[in-house]
Structure formats: C-alpha cells, structure tokens
C-alpha cells in the first residue's frame, strides 16, 4: 500500500525529494477546513487538499510532498475521492518562502514556537518532560495542558492537532495528538491520551512521540 502511495505521488509531479511540483488549478471545492483542488501537472489530473485558501481555476501553484489518501470520504462534500493528496501548503508558482524550502515530501508544516505560558497543574505532564524522557511515558495515559496551535480534521479517520505549553527540551516544544474530537486553534485545553513512540505512517509521516486517542478533560 505504502509503495503504491509513493509511486502515485511521484507520478503526479515526477519530482525528486527536494524539488517542487508545479500544477495548474482546474477546479476548486471549498469546505470549512480545507480547499480541494483538481490540478494538473505533467501527468493526468488529480485532486489535492490544502488548508483553506483562495484559489481560482487557471492559477498555478507549487508544493512539496503530501500524503496520498485513497477512497477518501469527505463529510463536508458528501463525496468519496478515489485519490486525494493532502498537503501542508500550496505556494504561488513564483513565490519564495523560507518555510516552503524547509518542507520535504511527507513532512509536516514547520511549526513556530507560540508565545504561550501555561501554569503548572497537578497531574499534568509538561511537553518538555515528555521529550526529556519519552520512554517513561510510553504506553501510559497522561494529561497535557496547552494551547492548540494547529488543527487538521479527518485525516486517516482522525483529527490531528498540535499543542504547546511554553516549555521546551532540546529544541522540542510541539506535541502532536490525535483525537475524534474537534479543537479550536488558539484555545487552551487539557487533554488526556496514550503516548506512543516512533510511529511511521509511511511516506515521511513519522513521529518520535504522538499522543493518541486523546480526549478533552476538565
């Protein structure tokens, strides 16, 4: 399955691991959290999905990487896509962006450290403590409190979010978690989930630590 995903994404743009794929927009579908675009590069037309953006047919964009989802059902559109490539970002064809150049196939968006400071709460583990000694929390249910700095819904049948609490260890300050619940970017929440280590979902989507099956708690 993973090899098929890699071959499809490579075929879409025929790019190497460091090059951008340039595409022309043929059709646009807007929903709450995503913009779906039917695009054409060097090969056949295909669908991509990016965080909500303004786009018009005929415009040209470029991107790197992406996660291919097959038989993906969009609740918002009530439609099943045979194949759709989820992207962290699309850039205008002529744009130069430091963040764009840091993206590689399958990478997550470069996350900047938020200016947030969360008071310590009894029973809550700081993000710095998790990264300082992840093995001690592996497989355990833990609580973390912080600000939601990014939220991506309905990818691989899960919602994905990034949490920061202002703490940091060895340059690591951002914790990714998955949940069936929705979270507002900018909200401060306490969540509970099970910490998993060294997960690889294929095509570069790997996580040193990931808080899974997370729910919001009081």
Rosetta blueprint (number, residue, H / E / L):
1 X L
2 X H
3 X H
4 X H
5 X H
6 X H
7 X H
8 X H
9 X H
10 X H
11 X H
12 X H
13 X H
14 X L
15 X L
16 X L
17 X L
18 X L
19 X L
20 X L
21 X E
22 X E
23 X E
24 X E
25 X E
26 X E
27 X E
28 X E
29 X E
30 X E
31 X L
32 X L
33 X L
34 X E
35 X E
36 X E
37 X E
38 X E
39 X E
40 X E
41 X L
42 X L
43 X L
44 X L
45 X L
46 X E
47 X E
48 X E
49 X E
50 X E
51 X E
52 X L
53 X L
54 X L
55 X L
56 X L
57 X L
58 X L
59 X L
60 X E
61 X E
62 X E
63 X E
64 X L
65 X L
66 X L
67 X E
68 X E
69 X E
70 X E
71 X E
72 X E
73 X E
74 X E
75 X L
76 X L
77 X L
78 X L
79 X E
80 X E
81 X E
82 X E
83 X E
84 X E
85 X E
86 X E
87 X L
88 X L
89 X L
90 X L
91 X E
92 X E
93 X L
94 X L
95 X L
96 X L
97 X L
98 X H
99 X H
100 X H
101 X H
102 X H
103 X L
104 X L
105 X L
106 X L
107 X L
108 X L
109 X L
110 X L
111 X L
112 X L
113 X L
114 X L
115 X L
116 X L
117 X L
118 X L
119 X L
120 X L
121 X L
122 X L
123 X L
124 X E
125 X L
126 X L
127 X H
128 X H
129 X H
130 X H
131 X H
132 X H
133 X L
134 X H
135 X H
136 X H
137 X H
138 X E
139 X L
140 X L
141 X E
142 X E
143 X E
144 X E
145 X E
146 X E
147 X E
148 X E
149 X E
150 X E
151 X E
152 X E
153 X E
154 X E
155 X E
156 X L
157 X L
158 X E
159 X E
160 X E
161 X E
162 X E
163 X E
164 X E
165 X L
166 X L
167 X L
168 X L
169 X E
170 X L
171 X L
172 X E
173 X L
174 X L
175 X E
176 X E
177 X E
178 X E
179 X E
180 X L
181 X L
182 X L
183 X L
184 X L
185 X L
186 X L
187 X L
188 X E
189 X E
190 X E
191 X E
192 X E
193 X E
194 X E
195 X E
196 X E
197 X E
198 X E
199 X E
200 X E
201 X L
202 X L
203 X L
204 X L
205 X L
206 X E
207 X E
208 X E
209 X E
210 X E
211 X E
212 X E
213 X E
214 X E
215 X E
216 X E
217 X E
218 X L
